[in-house]
Amino acid sequence: MPELPEVEIRRQYLESSAMLQSIRHIDVEDRKLLTTDYATLVEQLVGRQFTCTRRVGKNLFVFTDKPGVIVRMHFGMTGDLAYYHASLDRPRFARIVFEFDSGFNLGFLCPRKFERVGLVGDVDTYLAEKKIAKDGLDISLAGLSENIRRKKSLTKPVLLDQSVVAGLGNWIVDEVLFQARIHPEQRANTLTNDQIQVLYDAIRLVLETAIHHEAIYRDFPKNFLIHVREWDTSPYNDLEAHRFCPRCGTRIERSTVGGRTTFFCPDEQVLSV
């Protein structure tokens, strides 16, 4: 599913294509995908232009030239964007299409219909109401430390909690913990100051690496755990040849932590008590 890096790539794509063009029409194939009723969406957006964007975690906010009219996009499991000329065929799964006076369209692709589009009046108010914390690339060390230390749960589900830090999905948290050499089942409130510092640095490393490589996992550095995870989910490859820690060669363990499939190195990620 689109995680923070993928949503950041979609944000950059939208900013490079669909800005400063008057919206002529909005075609919605399935109105259940809207979090704002269709009539209001059309009333507020037709004649408006997209001016800039802001991403917080997995939420993409698109500002318009009308104050207090902001489009929120959530990409669900498989959502994407497609900018194309109106003379071309509508992309498959483009269930919401913003049509511009320029003759170009922006399609919001919803293959599995878990994606959502709607309006918000103020981003910070929306984030507070939904209890969404600072973005993984924006949160400070002090802020991360404070949020983590409030929790007595296992570190992995704590990092997945969007009220602690926004935008970290399952594979990202596994990678962050691997890079920080922290066991996914260590209690969050037992993390030392040094561990939280390393965790903070690892969050930035993983997110910035993923964005740099446009979330193409095979291009990630060889010392990333993602290569084990990707081979594990492929039915076409020899898993046994790729199940070992890229740093120490220990067999990577697979377990369930907080209800989520989890990968870690038992030699380098030792559970502290």
N, C-alpha and C positions, 0 to 999 in steps of 0.2 A: 504494500500500500504506500501511497505518497507520504513520506516522512518530511521532517523539516528541510533537509537538503533538496528534495524533489520540489517542495512547495516554493523554496527560494528560487529554484531554476525556473519554475512557472511564473514567478513574480518578475524575474528579469525578462522573460520572454514577452510577457504582457506589456511591460514598460517599453520594450524595444519595438512594439508593433502597433498597439491599439490606443495610444495616447492622443489627446487633442483632436478627436474626430467626433462630430456631432452624431448622437445616436438617433437613427431614423425610426427604428422599430425593434421590438424584442419578440422573438418567436419562441414560445415555450411548448415543447411537445408533451411534457408531463408536468403538470402544475404541482404535483406532490413533492417535487424537488425544490420548491420555493418555500422559504421561511417568511416571506412577505407575500400577501395576496397579489395576484397578477395585476389587477387594476391599479393598485397603489404603485407597484413596480413600474408600470408603464407611465403613470402620471408623473412620477418623480424623476424618471430617467430619460424619457424621450425629449430630445432637444439639448440634453446635457452632454458634457464631454468628460472622459476620464483624464485626470490631471496628474496623479501620482499614486504610489502604492505604499503599503506598509504590511510587513509580515510579522505575526507574533505566533511562534510555534507553528502549528499546522494551519493556522487561519490566515487567509490573504484578504486584506482590506484594500479596496480600490476607491480612492477619493474622486469626487466629481467637482465641477466648477460651481456647484450649489452647496453652500455651507450646510452641514447637517445631513447631507445625502451621501452615504458611503455604502458601497456594495461589499458584502462579506461573501467570500467564496471558501467553501470547505470541500476538499477533494476526496473525502471518504476513503474508499478502498482502492479505486482505480481511476479517479478523475484526472482530466488533463485539459489543455487548451489547444485550439487550432485556429490560427489566423489565416484567412484565405479570401480570395476575390469571389464576389458573388456570382461570377460567370462559371465558377467551378462547382463540381458536385459537392453537396453538403457532406462533411465528414461523417463517417459512421459514428453513432452514439452521441452526436452533437444535439442533445435534447434541449439545450437552451442556447439561443443564438442572438447576439447583439449585432444588429445591422447598422452600419454607418453610412452617412451621406456620401462618403468617399468612394463607395462601391465595394468596400471590404467588409468582412464579417469576422466576429470573434465567436467561435464556437466553444461552449463549455461541454466537454465530453463526459458522459455519465454511463459507462458500460454496465455497472451493476446497480445503479440507481441509489447508491448510498451517499451521493454527493449532494450538496445543498448550496443555494444562492439566495440571498435576501439583503435587506437594507438594515443598517444600524445608523443611529444618529451621532454617536460619539464612541470612538474606539476604546478609550480608557474606561468609560462607564460600562461598556459591554464586557470588557475583560474582568472588571471587578464583580459584576453580576454573575459571571460564569466561573469565578474563582480561578482564573488563568493567571499564572505567575509570569515573571519576566521571561523573555525568550532565552533559549540556551546560549545564544551569542551575545546577549545584552546583559544578562544577570551578572552582578558583581560577586566577587569572592565572599564578601561579608553577607550578601543577600542569600547566596546559595548555602553558606554555612548555617545561617539562622534558620532557614527553611528545613534543612536536613536535621538539625539538632532537635527540632520539635517532634520528630517522628521516632517511634520505637520499633517500627516495622523493619523487615528485611530491606537491605539497601536497594535491591533491584526494583521491587514495586514502588519504593519511595521515589526513585528517579523517573519512573513511568508516570507518577502522579503529576498532572498538569498544574496543580496548585503549588508544587514545589519548584519546578522548572518546566517551562513550556517547550514542547516540540520533540522530546526524546521518545522514540518508539522502541520496539522490542530489540531489533538488531543493533540499534545505536547504543542502547544501554549495555548490552552484552559487550560491544566493542569498547565502550568507555571503561567498563570495569576491567576488561582484559588489559587495556593500555595502562590503567592505573594500578593493576595487580591487586585488586580488591575482590574478595569472594562475594558473589551475589547474595549470599545468605547472611552476611555480617549485618548485625543490627545497626541501623543508621545512627542511632544516638551513641554508639560506641566508637564511631570513626574519630580518629585523632585529627588534630589540626593539620599535621603533615599529610594525612590521607585525604582530607578535604581539599587541600591545595593541589595535590596530584590529581584528584578527581576533577577539579575545576579546569586544570590544564588539559586533561584528557578530553573533556567535553568539547573544548574549543578545537583541539587537534582533530577529533573525529568529524565534527561538523564542517570545519573548514576544508578538510581533506575531501569529504564527500561532495561538497559544493564545487571545489576545484576540478574534480574528476567528473562532474555532472552526474553524480550518483551511478556511474558505470562501475559496478563492483570489481570487475576483472582488472580494472586499471588502478585499483588501490594499491598502496605499498604492500610488499610481500609479507611484512610483519603484522598484517592486520588479520584479525580472527574471521572477518567476513568471508575469506576464501574457504574456510572450513564449512561455514554455514551454507554457502552457495552450493558447494559440492554435495552437502548433505541432502539438499532438496532436489537434486537432479537425478532422474532415473537412468541417465545415460552414461554416468561416469563411475569410475572405480573409487568408491568412498574410502576404502581402507587405505588407499595411497595418499589421501588428503585429510585424514582425521587427526593429524599430529600438530602440536603447538609449533608455530613458525619460529619461535625463539629458542625453546629448550628441547623440542622433540618429544615431549611427553604426550601421551594420547589425550586428546581433548575429551572431556566428559560432557554428556548431554543429559539434562535433567529438566524438571519442571519446578519453577520458582514463582510463587504468586500466581499460579495458573498459566504461566507462559513458558514456552519452550526456551531453554537456557543452555548456552554453551560457555564453558570456562576451562581453564587449565588448572588441574588440581595441584600441580607442583608450584606454580607461580602465584596462584590466587588461593592462598591458604586462609581458612576460616579462623579468624581471631575470636577468642572468647573473653 
